[in-house]
């Protein structure tokens, strides 16, 4: 997603030709596909899992409201900001995504194939730390191993 936004930032800073316009459309479509398979739906899952059961209803309502408020603000500000600097907007949003990746890597826990009580415990006991793949907990590797196994079965 960052690559698509950076590509659009570079292309939008160039002299506008029909070819560049087509490339901007292609990279925008790639961004939308990447967002639809990653950040888009995951936000709603994380909001519903990250709070203890006794506070989950109110906290999920608050995070959903905050998400919609932020989305509305971005939609309202983007036309004016893109008029000022379209390439600057693409760079800004790619930086926001990069910061989001770091925050998710440090603070979010893997919740795939876990019960609701195990998820509560995982969030309660999680300590932020930088980690390498070889040092990662086996629970954190499971979704990727499952994905790799599915791809192998699909290819065969």
C-alpha positions as CSV (number, residue, x, y, z in Angstrom):
1,X,0.0,0.0,0.0
2,X,2.8,2.4,0.8
3,X,4.4,1.5,-2.5
4,X,1.2,2.4,-4.4
5,X,0.9,5.7,-2.6
6,X,4.6,6.6,-3.1
7,X,4.2,5.8,-6.8
8,X,1.2,8.0,-7.0
9,X,3.1,10.8,-5.2
10,X,5.9,10.6,-7.8
11,X,3.6,10.4,-10.7
12,X,1.3,13.2,-9.6
13,X,4.4,15.5,-9.3
14,X,5.1,15.0,-13.0
15,X,3.6,16.8,-16.0
16,X,0.2,15.3,-16.4
17,X,-0.2,13.2,-19.5
18,X,-2.7,10.5,-20.3
19,X,-0.2,7.8,-19.6
20,X,0.6,9.1,-16.2
21,X,-3.1,9.4,-15.5
22,X,-3.6,5.7,-16.3
23,X,-0.7,4.8,-14.0
24,X,-2.2,6.8,-11.2
25,X,-5.5,5.0,-11.7
26,X,-3.7,1.6,-11.7
27,X,-1.7,2.4,-8.5
28,X,-4.9,3.8,-6.8
29,X,-6.6,0.5,-7.6
30,X,-3.7,-1.5,-6.2
31,X,-3.9,0.6,-3.0
32,X,-7.7,0.0,-2.7
33,X,-7.2,-3.8,-3.2
34,X,-4.4,-3.8,-0.6
35,X,-6.5,-1.8,1.8
36,X,-9.5,-4.1,1.3
37,X,-7.5,-7.2,2.2
38,X,-5.6,-5.7,5.1
39,X,-6.2,-2.5,7.1
40,X,-9.9,-2.1,6.1
41,X,-11.5,-5.1,7.7
42,X,-8.8,-5.7,10.4
43,X,-9.6,-2.4,12.1
44,X,-13.1,-3.6,12.9
45,X,-11.8,-6.9,14.2
46,X,-9.2,-5.4,16.4
47,X,-11.7,-2.9,17.9
48,X,-14.0,-5.7,18.8
49,X,-11.3,-7.9,20.4
50,X,-8.9,-5.5,22.2
51,X,-11.0,-4.6,25.2
52,X,-11.9,-6.8,28.2
53,X,-15.4,-8.5,28.1
54,X,-16.9,-6.3,30.8
55,X,-16.1,-3.1,28.8
56,X,-16.3,-4.4,25.3
57,X,-19.6,-3.0,24.2
58,X,-19.0,0.6,25.2
59,X,-15.4,0.6,24.2
60,X,-16.2,-0.9,20.7
61,X,-18.9,1.8,20.3
62,X,-16.3,4.5,21.2
63,X,-13.6,3.2,18.9
64,X,-16.2,2.8,16.0
65,X,-17.3,6.4,16.5
66,X,-13.7,7.6,16.6
67,X,-13.0,5.6,13.4
68,X,-16.0,7.2,11.6
69,X,-15.1,10.7,12.9
70,X,-11.5,10.3,11.6
71,X,-12.8,9.0,8.2
72,X,-15.2,11.9,7.9
73,X,-12.4,14.4,8.7
74,X,-10.0,12.8,6.1
75,X,-12.8,13.0,3.5
76,X,-13.6,16.6,4.3
77,X,-9.9,17.8,4.4
78,X,-8.6,15.8,1.4
79,X,-10.1,17.9,-1.4
80,X,-8.5,21.1,-0.1
81,X,-5.2,19.3,0.8
82,X,-5.0,17.7,-2.6
83,X,-5.5,21.0,-4.3
84,X,-2.5,22.4,-2.4
85,X,-0.3,19.4,-3.1
86,X,-1.6,16.0,-4.4
87,X,1.8,14.4,-4.1
88,X,2.2,15.7,-0.6
89,X,-1.1,14.0,0.3
90,X,0.1,10.7,-1.0
91,X,3.4,11.0,0.9
92,X,1.5,12.0,4.1
93,X,-0.8,9.0,3.9
94,X,2.0,6.6,3.1
95,X,3.9,7.8,6.2
96,X,0.7,7.3,8.3
97,X,0.5,3.7,7.0
98,X,4.2,3.1,7.9
99,X,3.7,4.5,11.4
100,X,0.6,2.2,11.7
101,X,2.6,-0.8,10.7
102,X,5.2,-0.1,13.5
103,X,2.4,0.4,16.0
104,X,0.6,-2.8,15.1
105,X,3.9,-4.7,15.2
106,X,4.7,-3.4,18.7
107,X,1.3,-3.4,20.4
108,X,-1.1,-5.8,18.7
109,X,-1.2,-9.5,19.5
110,X,-2.1,-12.4,17.2
111,X,-5.7,-13.5,17.9
112,X,-6.2,-16.1,15.2
113,X,-7.6,-19.4,16.4
114,X,-8.0,-18.1,20.0
115,X,-11.0,-18.2,22.2
116,X,-12.4,-14.9,23.5
117,X,-10.9,-15.6,27.0
118,X,-7.5,-16.4,25.5
119,X,-7.7,-13.1,23.5
120,X,-8.4,-11.2,26.7
121,X,-5.4,-12.8,28.4
122,X,-3.2,-12.1,25.4
123,X,-4.0,-8.4,25.4
124,X,-3.7,-8.2,29.2
125,X,-0.3,-9.9,29.3
126,X,1.2,-8.4,26.1
127,X,4.3,-6.3,26.5
128,X,5.5,-4.2,23.5
129,X,8.9,-5.3,22.2
130,X,10.8,-5.4,19.0
131,X,11.2,-9.0,17.8
132,X,12.6,-10.9,15.0
133,X,10.8,-13.7,13.2
134,X,13.1,-16.4,14.6
135,X,12.4,-15.2,18.1
136,X,8.7,-14.8,17.6
137,X,6.2,-16.9,19.6
138,X,4.9,-19.9,17.8
139,X,1.3,-18.5,18.2
140,X,2.4,-15.5,16.1
141,X,3.7,-17.7,13.3
142,X,0.6,-19.9,13.0
143,X,-1.5,-17.7,10.6
144,X,1.5,-17.4,8.2
145,X,2.2,-21.1,8.3
146,X,-1.5,-21.7,7.7
147,X,-1.4,-19.3,4.8
148,X,1.7,-20.9,3.3
149,X,0.1,-24.3,3.6
150,X,-3.0,-23.1,1.9
151,X,-1.0,-21.6,-1.0
152,X,0.9,-24.9,-1.4
153,X,-2.4,-26.9,-1.5
154,X,-3.8,-24.4,-4.0
155,X,-0.8,-24.6,-6.3
156,X,-0.8,-28.4,-6.3
